[in-house]
């Protein structure tokens, strides 16, 4: 699903890259291989911008994007981590999804957040509670739901000088 963010480029981009690499002495016969990191960096940047711009939407959905790992390499990936701040009604969840209909990545994240939060019913009689989730955005995306122990939260101890 996310391969187009990382590996595919538009026809115009491909033509521009071919033009840029014609006659280059460092061309090893594989312009696509040479431009892959550049394309990846540009597309990663676009996804990061999209996620940052969606922060108000995530907050409306009851979540805070706590952190994001950015991994460069042969298989680049982004891993935003979300913490649940509040519960949102099913109706409000659907309104948000409808609002971002054309933003496929954000829509996927909202749907994943909603499905992930429903898993908390599996832990009703447990010491674990639903904390949030992380999504690996790469060519092979995955969603990880995070549960934490209720007594596992650190307590603050004041130190007197």
C-alpha positions in Angstrom: 0.0 0.0 0.0 2.8 2.5 0.9 5.2 1.4 -1.9 4.1 4.3 -4.0 5.4 6.7 -1.3 8.9 5.1 -1.5 9.5 3.4 -4.8 7.3 4.8 -7.5 7.8 8.1 -9.1 5.6 10.1 -11.5 6.3 10.0 -15.2 7.6 13.7 -15.0 10.0 12.8 -12.2 11.4 9.8 -14.2 11.8 12.0 -17.3 13.6 14.7 -15.2 15.9 12.1 -13.6 16.7 10.5 -17.0 17.6 14.0 -18.3 19.7 14.7 -15.3 21.7 11.5 -15.7 22.3 11.5 -19.4 26.0 11.8 -20.2 27.0 11.5 -16.6 30.4 9.9 -16.2 29.3 8.4 -12.9 26.3 6.7 -14.5 26.7 2.9 -13.9 24.0 2.1 -16.4 21.3 2.1 -13.7 20.0 5.6 -13.2 17.1 4.2 -11.2 19.5 2.7 -8.7 21.4 5.9 -8.4 18.3 8.1 -7.9 16.6 5.8 -5.4 18.0 7.4 -2.3 17.1 10.9 -3.5 13.6 9.8 -4.4 13.2 8.1 -1.1 14.4 11.1 0.9 11.9 13.4 -1.0 9.0 11.0 -0.5 9.9 10.5 3.2 9.9 14.2 3.7 6.5 14.5 2.0 5.1 11.8 4.3 6.6 13.5 7.4 5.0 16.8 6.4 1.7 15.1 5.8 1.8 13.5 9.3 2.8 16.7 11.0 0.0 18.6 9.2 -2.5 15.9 10.4 -1.7 16.5 14.1 -4.9 18.4 14.7 -6.9 15.5 13.1 -5.1 13.0 15.4 -6.0 15.1 18.4 -9.6 15.2 17.3 -9.5 11.4 17.1 -8.2 11.4 20.7 -4.6 10.7 20.0 -1.2 12.4 20.3 1.6 11.5 17.9 4.3 11.1 20.7 7.3 10.4 18.5 8.3 9.3 15.1 11.3 7.2 14.1 12.8 7.8 10.7 14.9 5.0 9.2 16.9 5.4 6.0 18.4 2.5 4.1 17.5 0.1 1.4 14.0 -0.3 2.9 13.3 3.2 4.5 10.5 3.4 7.0 8.7 5.8 9.3 7.3 4.7 12.6 5.0 7.2 14.2 3.8 6.3 17.8 0.5 7.4 19.1 -0.8 7.6 22.6 -4.5 7.7 23.4 -5.6 10.8 25.2 -9.3 10.3 25.1 -12.1 8.1 23.8 -14.0 9.3 20.8 -17.5 8.2 19.8 -18.0 5.9 16.8 -19.9 8.7 15.0 -17.1 11.2 15.5 -14.6 8.7 14.4 -16.5 8.2 11.1 -16.8 11.9 10.6 -13.0 12.3 10.8 -12.5 9.4 8.4 -14.9 11.0 6.0 -13.1 14.4 6.4 -9.8 12.8 5.3 -11.2 10.6 2.5 -8.7 11.8 0.0 -5.7 11.6 2.3 -5.1 7.8 2.1 -2.3 7.6 4.6 -4.1 9.7 7.2 -7.3 7.7 6.6 -5.4 4.4 7.1 -3.9 5.7 10.3 -7.3 6.8 11.7 -8.8 3.5 10.8 -5.9 1.7 12.5 -6.2 3.8 15.6 -9.9 3.1 15.8 -9.5 -0.7 15.4 -6.6 -0.7 17.7 -8.5 1.0 20.5 -11.3 -1.6 20.2 -8.8 -4.2 21.3 -8.9 -2.9 24.8 -12.0 -5.0 25.5 -9.7 -8.1 25.3 -7.8 -6.9 28.4 -10.8 -5.8 30.6 -9.9 -8.3 33.4 -6.2 -7.7 33.1 -3.5 -5.5 34.6 -2.8 -4.2 31.2 -4.5 -1.2 29.7 -4.6 0.2 26.1 -1.8 2.8 25.8 -1.7 3.5 22.0 -0.1 2.1 18.9 2.7 2.5 16.4 2.5 2.1 12.7 5.5 1.1 10.5 5.1 3.0 7.2 7.2 1.2 4.6 6.8 -1.1 1.7 5.6 -3.7 4.2 3.5 -1.7 6.7 2.5 -3.0 10.0 0.5 -1.9 13.0 1.5 -2.6 16.6 -1.0 -2.1 19.4 0.6 -1.2 22.8 -0.7 -2.3 26.1 1.0 -1.3 29.4 0.8 -2.5 33.0 -1.4 -0.3 35.2 1.2 -0.5 38.0 4.1 0.0 35.5 3.8 3.7 35.4 6.7 5.5 37.1 5.9 7.5 40.1 7.5 10.9 40.7 9.7 11.2 43.8 10.6 14.7 44.8 14.2 15.1 45.8 14.9 17.9 48.3 18.1 19.8 47.9 
